[in-house]
Amino acid sequence: MKKTVSKIIKQLSSEPKKMFLIDSIGALTTAFLLFVVLRIFNEYFGMPERILTYLSVIAVFFCIYSTTCFFVIKTNWTTFIKGISIANLLYCVLTIGLVIFYNPQLTTIGTAYFIGEIVIIIGLVCIELNVATEIKKIRRVKYKND
């Protein structure tokens, strides 16, 4: 498992654009699930619809940010990767708070969904931060050799 993650980090460090593509697809998926699926089947999840709307709007902003970075950013990847990873981490903190606050209303499936989402996003954040660190190392070595 560790070797696989290391390979992923190494590959994404050599092609940091892909990090933003992955993040934007993830944010778009989250926005769709929250705004469409969880709202339609709300009785199975239990989170208030207005909260699902707010969370989906945040996810749309993250998608726009990552998509813009994918198409526009040509250098200084680390700053933007760290930016989205911190935003993702704050989203997880917000979601944890909402799960705690609305716990009496949430169903088991609802709680499982949000915990699963948090676990996936935290995994992504770890990869993003490692990719940013790796890019910095590569840049330092390249700069030192020039």
C-alpha positions in Angstrom: 0.0 0.0 0.0 2.8 2.4 1.0 4.6 1.7 -2.3 1.4 2.4 -4.3 0.9 5.7 -2.5 4.6 6.7 -3.1 4.2 5.9 -6.8 1.1 8.0 -7.0 2.8 10.9 -5.3 5.8 10.6 -7.5 3.7 10.6 -10.7 1.5 13.5 -9.6 4.7 15.4 -8.6 5.9 15.1 -12.2 2.5 16.1 -13.6 1.0 18.4 -10.9 -1.8 19.4 -13.3 -3.4 16.0 -12.7 -3.7 16.8 -9.0 -6.1 19.6 -9.9 -8.0 17.4 -12.4 -8.5 14.8 -9.7 -9.6 17.4 -7.1 -12.0 19.1 -9.5 -13.7 15.7 -10.5 -13.9 14.9 -6.8 -15.5 18.2 -5.9 -17.9 18.0 -8.8 -18.9 14.4 -7.7 -19.4 15.7 -4.1 -21.5 18.6 -5.3 -23.7 16.3 -7.4 -24.2 13.8 -4.6 -25.0 16.4 -2.1 -27.3 18.6 -4.2 -29.0 15.8 -6.2 -28.8 12.4 -4.6 -28.9 13.2 -0.9 -31.6 15.8 -1.4 -33.8 13.4 -3.4 -33.3 10.6 -0.9 -33.1 12.8 2.1 -35.2 10.6 4.3 -32.4 8.0 4.1 -29.7 10.4 5.1 -31.3 13.0 7.4 -29.1 16.0 6.8 -31.3 19.2 6.4 -31.7 20.1 2.7 -30.4 23.7 3.2 -27.2 22.3 4.8 -26.8 20.0 1.8 -27.2 23.0 -0.5 -24.6 25.0 1.4 -22.1 22.1 1.3 -22.8 21.5 -2.4 -22.1 25.2 -3.1 -18.8 25.0 -1.3 -17.9 21.9 -3.4 -18.8 23.8 -6.6 -16.4 26.6 -5.6 -13.7 24.0 -5.0 -14.4 22.5 -8.4 -14.1 25.9 -10.1 -10.9 26.7 -8.2 -9.3 23.3 -9.2 -10.5 23.5 -12.8 -9.2 27.1 -13.1 -5.8 25.9 -11.7 -5.8 23.0 -14.1 -6.2 25.2 -17.1 -4.4 28.4 -16.0 -1.5 27.7 -13.6 1.8 27.0 -15.4 4.3 27.4 -12.5 4.3 27.6 -8.7 2.1 24.6 -8.3 2.8 24.1 -4.6 1.1 27.3 -3.5 -2.1 26.4 -5.3 -2.0 22.7 -4.3 -1.6 23.7 -0.7 -4.4 26.2 -1.1 -6.9 23.5 -2.2 -5.6 21.0 0.4 -6.2 23.5 3.2 -9.7 24.3 1.8 -10.4 20.6 1.7 -9.3 20.2 5.3 -11.5 23.0 6.4 -14.4 21.4 4.5 -13.8 18.2 6.5 -13.7 20.2 9.8 -17.0 21.9 8.8 -18.6 18.5 7.9 -17.4 16.9 11.2 -19.1 19.8 13.0 -22.3 19.4 11.0 -22.4 15.6 11.6 -22.0 16.2 15.3 -24.6 19.0 15.4 -27.2 17.1 13.3 -26.3 13.7 14.7 -29.8 13.2 16.2 -31.4 13.7 12.7 -28.9 11.7 10.7 -29.6 8.1 9.8 -26.9 5.4 10.0 -26.5 5.7 6.2 -26.2 9.5 6.5 -23.5 9.3 9.1 -21.7 6.6 7.1 -21.9 8.8 3.9 -20.4 11.8 5.6 -17.7 9.8 7.5 -16.8 8.1 4.2 -16.6 11.5 2.4 -14.3 12.9 5.2 -12.0 9.8 5.0 -11.7 10.1 1.2 -11.0 13.9 1.4 -8.5 13.5 4.2 -6.7 10.9 2.0 -6.7 13.3 -0.8 -5.4 16.1 1.4 -2.5 13.8 2.5 -1.6 13.1 -1.1 -1.9 16.8 -2.1 0.4 17.9 0.7 2.9 15.2 -0.1 2.8 16.1 -3.8 3.4 19.8 -2.9 6.4 18.8 -0.7 7.8 16.5 -3.5 7.5 19.3 -6.1 9.4 21.6 -3.7 12.1 19.1 -3.3 12.4 18.5 -7.1 12.5 22.3 -7.6 15.3 22.7 -5.0 17.4 19.9 -6.5 16.9 21.4 -10.0 17.7 24.9 -8.8 20.8 23.6 -7.0 22.0 21.9 -10.1 21.5 24.9 -12.4 
